[in-house]
Amino acid sequence: MQLKDTPHIRSLFWDMNVQQLDTTAHAKTIIERVLNYGTLDDWRWLVSVYGTETIRRTLATRDRFGRDNFRAGARRLAELMLH
């Protein structure tokens, strides 16, 4: 699925070429951006596309320095809503 087909999500990627974003190839980037800046409707879309398990796994990932790209409030809300 291409993000260009989802107008309500595209606005979250104002700094990227949405023509090149693919929900499979760019899942981590899309999940991070929607959880950090999306609305409740955007979160519903995210769950419908990826499912709660994939989102939970993405929330659990860290880079080699132990960091992630989630805002603290977004992380906590996602953990509460997805468990």
C-alpha positions as CSV (number, residue, x, y, z in Angstrom):
1,M,0.0,0.0,0.0
2,Q,1.2,3.5,-0.8
3,L,0.7,6.4,1.5
4,K,-0.3,8.5,-1.4
5,D,-3.7,6.7,-1.2
6,T,-4.3,7.9,2.4
7,P,-4.8,11.7,2.4
8,H,-5.3,11.9,6.2
9,I,-2.0,10.3,6.8
10,R,0.0,12.1,4.1
11,S,0.0,15.4,6.0
12,L,2.2,13.7,8.7
13,F,4.9,13.2,6.2
14,W,5.2,16.8,5.0
15,D,9.0,16.6,4.9
16,M,9.1,13.3,2.8
17,N,8.1,12.3,-0.7
18,V,5.0,10.3,0.0
19,Q,5.1,8.9,-3.5
20,Q,8.0,6.8,-2.4
21,L,6.7,5.7,1.0
22,D,5.4,2.2,1.1
23,T,3.6,0.7,4.1
24,T,5.7,-2.5,3.9
25,A,9.1,-1.1,3.1
26,H,8.9,1.9,5.5
27,A,6.8,0.4,8.3
28,K,9.1,1.6,11.2
29,T,9.2,5.2,9.9
30,I,5.4,5.3,9.3
31,I,4.6,3.7,12.7
32,E,6.9,6.2,14.5
33,R,5.5,9.2,12.8
34,V,1.9,8.3,13.2
35,L,2.3,7.4,16.9
36,N,4.2,10.6,17.6
37,Y,2.1,13.1,15.6
38,G,-1.1,11.4,14.4
39,T,-4.7,11.8,15.6
40,L,-6.8,9.0,17.1
41,D,-8.2,8.4,13.6
42,D,-4.6,8.1,12.3
43,W,-3.9,5.6,15.1
44,R,-6.9,3.5,14.1
45,W,-5.6,3.5,10.5
46,L,-2.2,2.4,11.8
47,V,-3.7,-0.6,13.7
48,S,-5.8,-1.6,10.7
49,V,-2.7,-1.6,8.5
50,Y,-0.1,-3.1,10.9
51,G,-2.0,-4.8,13.7
52,T,-1.2,-4.3,17.4
53,E,1.6,-6.9,17.6
54,T,3.7,-5.2,14.9
55,I,3.2,-1.8,16.5
56,R,4.2,-3.2,19.9
57,R,7.3,-4.8,18.4
58,T,8.2,-1.5,16.9
59,L,7.7,0.3,20.2
60,A,10.2,-2.2,21.7
61,T,12.9,-1.6,19.2
62,R,16.0,0.5,20.1
63,D,19.0,1.6,18.1
64,R,22.5,0.4,19.0
65,F,22.7,3.2,21.7
66,G,19.5,2.1,23.4
67,R,17.4,4.9,22.0
68,D,14.1,5.1,20.1
69,N,12.3,7.7,18.1
70,F,9.1,7.9,20.1
71,R,8.1,11.0,22.2
72,A,7.6,9.9,25.8
73,G,3.9,10.8,25.9
74,A,3.2,9.1,22.6
75,R,5.1,6.0,23.8
76,R,3.2,5.8,27.1
77,L,-0.2,6.3,25.5
78,A,0.5,3.7,22.8
79,E,1.6,1.2,25.5
80,L,-1.6,1.8,27.4
81,M,-3.9,1.6,24.4
82,L,-2.2,-1.4,22.8
83,H,-1.9,-3.7,25.8
